[in-house]
Amino acid sequence: MRVLVLGAGGIGGYYGARIQAAGGDVTFLVRPGRAEQLKRDGLNVFSPFGDLHLPAQVETKETLNSSYDVIIVSCKAFDLDSAMDAIAPAVGKGSVILPLLNGVRHIDALVARFGAEHVLGGVAAISVTLALNGDVQHLNKMHRFITGARGETAPAVLAPLAQLLASAGFDFVLSNNIDQALWDKFVFLTSLAGATCTMRASVGQIMSTVAGEAFLNGLLDECAAVAAASGYTLAEAQLGAYRGQLTDKSSGLMASMLRDVEKGGPTEADHILGDMVARAEALGVATPNLRLAYSHLQAYDLRRKAA
């Protein structure tokens, strides 16, 4: 099985390295600068679950000219259009695309471009970043990877892929309801990003403010209501677990979107918060806290672009 991983940043680098270390035939599709870095230094992962130092097979958009069995897409949402252009030569008749993007809107874009039979669902639950020197740094003790078929008929490659992923040393789940798993994360991440970006602080710090707990709970309740209205009601246990994480007074948790804001870079606000707001409006679900949080990120982006 040939696996192509688009990107060797935090998520792509981490999971790609684990799959390669388990014996997978992995190639990373990266930009020329990153390709040269990987050829020179290899792929280096530092994690509480064990460090990895591996040689890396690489391709660039200019050199990619053959199909792969599995294409893992791990870009930022605002790079999705260019990512689809980059992976197009790798999509053969039996290929599957396994996206690990945040939110749900990217699924429709991938299906429109490549066809539903080529698109799996995927969820990555991990905190990971790419250091300036190209090292992948795993920041916590969570590294869950969920995938599954979105239709009634699973692609032929899914069973051997699941076997490979199950051997890769991370917490792997083959889901029989991957769309629900996507929505579960969508609800949590939208709430977390909305709160931590608006307040520019961690969950624990937000909980120490006069209105922090109400704001966090309000965001979660609104996002869960949108999910339910969309046909993806969160299980009570899952919702309770998310509420516990989002109201933990000792938590240093913050969304990666906040790190993007602090760097002065682009964010996935439109793909995450904006999409949730649009779905709420279409369904008649009131989301005052979410609309405020999204407005804050829109204002940040307007100032960033004007600078």
C-alpha positions as CSV (number, residue, x, y, z in Angstrom):
1,M,0.0,0.0,0.0
2,R,1.4,3.3,-1.1
3,V,0.5,6.3,1.2
4,L,1.0,9.9,0.2
5,V,0.9,12.5,3.0
6,L,0.2,16.0,1.8
7,G,2.3,18.1,4.1
8,A,5.0,17.3,6.7
9,G,4.0,19.9,9.2
10,G,2.6,19.1,12.6
11,I,-0.2,16.7,11.9
12,G,1.0,15.3,8.6
13,G,4.6,14.9,9.9
14,Y,3.4,13.2,13.1
15,Y,1.0,10.7,11.8
16,G,3.0,10.1,8.6
17,A,6.1,9.3,10.7
18,R,4.2,6.9,12.9
19,I,2.8,5.1,9.9
20,Q,6.2,4.9,8.3
21,A,7.8,3.6,11.5
22,A,5.1,0.8,11.5
23,G,6.3,-0.3,8.1
24,G,4.1,1.8,5.9
25,D,5.3,2.9,2.5
26,V,5.0,6.7,3.1
27,T,5.9,9.6,0.8
28,F,5.4,13.2,1.8
29,L,4.2,15.8,-0.8
30,V,5.7,19.1,0.3
31,R,7.0,22.4,-1.0
32,P,10.5,22.5,-2.4
33,G,12.0,24.1,0.6
34,R,10.6,21.6,3.0
35,A,11.6,18.8,0.6
36,E,15.3,19.9,0.7
37,Q,15.1,20.1,4.5
38,L,13.7,16.6,4.8
39,K,16.3,15.2,2.4
40,R,19.0,16.8,4.5
41,D,17.8,16.3,8.0
42,G,15.2,13.6,7.8
43,L,11.9,13.7,9.6
44,N,12.3,14.3,13.4
45,V,9.4,13.8,15.8
46,F,9.6,14.5,19.5
47,S,6.7,13.0,21.5
48,P,5.8,11.8,25.0
49,F,5.2,8.5,23.3
50,G,8.7,8.2,21.9
51,D,10.8,10.2,19.5
52,L,11.3,9.2,15.9
53,H,14.2,10.1,13.5
54,L,13.5,8.8,10.0
55,P,14.6,9.3,6.4
56,A,11.8,10.7,4.4
57,Q,10.7,10.0,0.9
58,V,9.5,13.2,-0.7
59,E,7.7,14.5,-3.8
60,T,6.8,18.1,-4.8
61,K,4.0,19.3,-6.9
62,E,6.4,19.5,-9.8
63,T,7.6,15.9,-9.5
64,L,4.5,14.0,-8.5
65,N,3.4,11.9,-11.5
66,S,1.9,8.6,-10.1
67,S,-1.1,7.4,-8.2
68,Y,-1.2,6.3,-4.6
69,D,-3.6,4.0,-2.7
70,V,-4.2,6.5,0.2
71,I,-3.7,10.2,0.2
72,I,-3.7,11.8,3.6
73,V,-4.5,15.5,3.4
74,S,-3.4,17.6,6.5
75,C,-3.3,21.2,5.3
76,K,-5.0,24.3,6.7
77,A,-8.5,24.9,5.3
78,F,-7.4,28.1,3.6
79,D,-4.9,26.0,1.5
80,L,-7.5,23.4,0.4
81,D,-7.9,24.6,-3.2
82,S,-4.2,24.5,-3.8
83,A,-3.9,21.2,-2.0
84,M,-6.5,19.6,-4.3
85,D,-4.6,20.8,-7.3
86,A,-1.4,19.3,-5.8
87,I,-2.8,15.8,-5.1
88,A,-4.8,15.5,-8.3
89,P,-2.1,13.5,-10.2
90,A,-2.0,11.0,-7.3
91,V,-5.7,10.2,-7.4
92,G,-6.1,6.9,-9.4
93,K,-9.2,4.7,-10.0
94,G,-8.9,3.0,-6.6
95,S,-7.4,5.8,-4.5
96,V,-8.9,7.2,-1.4
97,I,-8.4,10.6,0.1
98,L,-8.3,10.8,3.9
99,P,-8.6,14.4,5.0
100,L,-7.6,15.4,8.5
101,L,-8.8,19.0,8.3
102,N,-10.8,20.8,10.9
103,G,-14.5,21.3,10.5
104,V,-16.8,19.7,7.9
105,R,-16.9,22.0,4.9
106,H,-13.9,20.5,3.2
107,I,-15.7,17.2,2.7
108,D,-18.1,18.8,0.2
109,A,-15.2,20.4,-1.7
110,L,-13.3,17.2,-1.9
111,V,-16.4,15.2,-3.0
112,A,-17.2,17.8,-5.7
113,R,-13.6,17.6,-7.1
114,F,-12.9,13.9,-6.9
115,G,-16.2,12.1,-6.3
116,A,-17.7,10.6,-3.2
117,E,-16.2,7.2,-3.8
118,H,-12.7,8.6,-3.3
119,V,-13.3,10.5,0.0
120,L,-13.1,9.0,3.5
121,G,-13.8,10.9,6.7
122,G,-11.0,11.6,9.1
123,V,-10.5,13.2,12.5
124,A,-7.2,14.0,14.2
125,A,-7.2,14.7,17.9
126,I,-3.8,15.9,18.8
127,S,-1.8,19.0,19.9
128,V,1.3,19.3,17.7
129,T,3.4,22.0,16.1
130,L,6.2,22.4,13.7
131,A,9.3,24.1,15.1
132,L,11.3,26.6,13.1
133,N,14.0,24.0,12.5
134,G,11.5,21.6,11.0
135,D,11.1,19.3,14.0
136,V,7.6,18.0,14.8
137,Q,6.8,18.6,18.5
138,H,3.9,16.7,20.1
139,L,2.6,18.8,22.9
140,N,0.3,16.5,24.9
141,K,-0.5,12.8,25.5
142,M,-3.4,12.6,23.0
143,H,-2.9,11.3,19.5
144,R,-6.2,9.9,18.3
145,F,-6.8,9.2,14.7
146,I,-10.3,8.3,13.5
147,T,-11.4,7.3,10.0
148,G,-14.2,5.5,8.3
149,A,-16.3,5.2,5.1
150,R,-18.9,7.9,4.5
151,G,-21.2,5.8,2.4
152,E,-22.7,2.4,2.8
153,T,-20.0,0.6,0.8
154,A,-16.5,0.8,2.1
155,P,-13.7,1.2,-0.4
156,A,-11.6,-1.9,-0.9
157,V,-8.5,-0.2,0.5
158,L,-10.1,0.7,3.8
159,A,-9.6,-2.7,5.5
160,P,-5.8,-3.0,4.9
161,L,-5.5,0.7,5.7
162,A,-7.2,0.2,9.0
163,Q,-4.9,-2.7,9.8
164,L,-1.8,-0.5,9.1
165,L,-3.1,2.4,11.1
166,A,-4.0,0.1,14.1
167,S,-0.3,-0.9,14.2
168,A,1.1,2.6,14.1
169,G,1.3,3.3,17.8
170,F,-1.3,6.0,18.1
171,D,-4.9,5.7,19.3
172,F,-6.7,4.5,16.2
173,V,-10.5,4.2,15.7
174,L,-12.2,2.8,12.7
175,S,-15.6,4.5,12.9
176,N,-18.9,3.2,11.5
177,N,-20.3,6.8,11.8
178,I,-17.5,9.0,10.8
179,D,-19.8,12.0,9.9
180,Q,-20.9,12.1,13.6
181,A,-17.2,12.0,14.7
182,L,-16.5,14.9,12.4
183,W,-19.4,16.9,13.8
184,D,-18.4,16.0,17.4
185,K,-14.9,17.6,16.8
186,F,-16.5,20.5,14.9
187,V,-18.6,21.4,17.9
188,F,-15.7,21.1,20.4
189,L,-13.1,22.9,18.2
190,T,-15.5,25.8,17.3
191,S,-16.2,26.3,21.0
192,L,-12.6,26.1,22.0
193,A,-11.4,28.4,19.2
194,G,-14.2,30.9,19.7
195,A,-13.4,31.2,23.4
196,T,-9.6,31.2,23.4
197,C,-9.3,33.5,20.4
198,T,-11.8,36.0,21.7
199,M,-10.3,36.1,25.2
200,R,-6.6,35.5,23.9
201,A,-6.2,33.1,26.8
202,S,-6.3,29.4,27.8
203,V,-9.4,27.7,29.2
204,G,-8.2,27.9,32.7
205,Q,-7.5,31.7,32.4
206,I,-10.9,32.3,30.8
207,M,-12.5,30.4,33.7
208,S,-10.9,32.8,36.1
209,T,-12.7,35.8,34.6
210,V,-16.1,37.1,35.7
211,A,-18.0,35.9,32.6
212,G,-15.7,33.2,31.3
213,E,-17.6,30.2,32.4
214,A,-20.9,31.5,31.0
215,F,-19.1,32.3,27.7
216,L,-17.6,28.9,27.4
217,N,-20.8,27.1,28.2
218,G,-22.7,29.3,25.9
219,L,-20.5,28.6,23.0
220,L,-20.7,24.9,23.6
221,D,-24.5,24.9,23.9
222,E,-24.9,26.9,20.7
223,C,-22.6,24.7,18.7
224,A,-24.2,21.6,20.0
225,A,-27.7,23.0,19.1
226,V,-26.5,23.6,15.5
227,A,-25.2,20.0,15.3
228,A,-28.5,18.6,16.6
229,A,-30.4,20.7,14.1
230,S,-28.1,19.4,11.3
231,G,-28.9,15.8,12.3
232,Y,-25.8,15.1,14.4
233,T,-26.8,15.3,18.0
234,L,-23.9,14.7,20.3
235,A,-24.2,11.8,22.8
236,E,-24.7,13.1,26.4
237,A,-21.5,11.5,27.5
238,Q,-19.5,13.2,24.7
239,L,-21.1,16.5,25.4
240,G,-20.4,16.1,29.1
241,A,-16.7,15.3,28.4
242,Y,-16.4,18.4,26.2
243,R,-18.0,20.5,28.9
244,G,-15.5,19.2,31.5
245,Q,-12.6,20.0,29.2
246,L,-13.9,23.5,28.4
247,T,-14.6,24.5,32.1
248,D,-11.5,23.0,33.7
249,K,-10.0,25.8,35.9
250,S,-6.6,24.2,35.8
251,S,-6.4,23.8,32.0
252,G,-3.8,25.4,29.8
253,L,-5.7,24.2,26.7
254,M,-6.0,26.7,23.8
255,A,-6.9,26.3,20.2
256,S,-4.1,26.3,17.6
257,M,-6.1,29.1,15.9
258,L,-5.0,31.3,18.8
259,R,-1.3,30.5,18.0
260,D,-2.1,31.6,14.4
261,V,-3.5,34.9,15.7
262,E,-0.6,35.5,18.0
263,K,1.8,35.0,15.0
264,G,-0.3,37.5,13.0
265,G,-1.1,34.9,10.3
266,P,-4.2,33.8,8.5
267,T,-6.7,31.6,10.4
268,E,-9.4,29.0,9.7
269,A,-12.0,31.2,11.2
270,D,-14.2,31.2,8.1
271,H,-14.0,27.5,7.7
272,I,-14.7,26.8,11.4
273,L,-16.6,29.6,13.2
274,G,-18.0,31.1,10.0
275,D,-19.3,27.8,8.7
276,M,-21.0,27.1,12.0
277,V,-22.6,30.6,12.0
278,A,-23.8,30.1,8.4
279,R,-25.4,26.7,9.2
280,A,-27.0,28.2,12.3
281,E,-28.5,31.0,10.3
282,A,-29.8,28.6,7.7
283,L,-31.4,26.4,10.4
284,G,-32.8,29.3,12.5
285,V,-30.6,28.5,15.5
286,A,-29.7,31.5,17.7
287,T,-25.9,31.8,18.3
288,P,-25.2,35.1,20.0
289,N,-21.9,34.0,21.7
290,L,-20.6,32.4,18.5
291,R,-21.5,35.4,16.3
292,L,-19.5,37.6,18.7
293,A,-16.5,35.3,18.6
294,Y,-16.6,35.1,14.8
295,S,-17.0,38.9,14.5
296,H,-13.8,39.2,16.7
297,L,-11.9,37.0,14.3
298,Q,-13.3,38.8,11.3
299,A,-12.1,42.1,12.8
300,Y,-8.7,40.6,13.4
301,D,-8.4,39.5,9.8
302,L,-9.5,42.9,8.4
303,R,-6.8,44.6,10.5
304,R,-4.2,42.0,9.4
305,K,-5.0,42.5,5.8
306,A,-4.9,46.3,6.1
307,A,-1.5,46.4,7.8
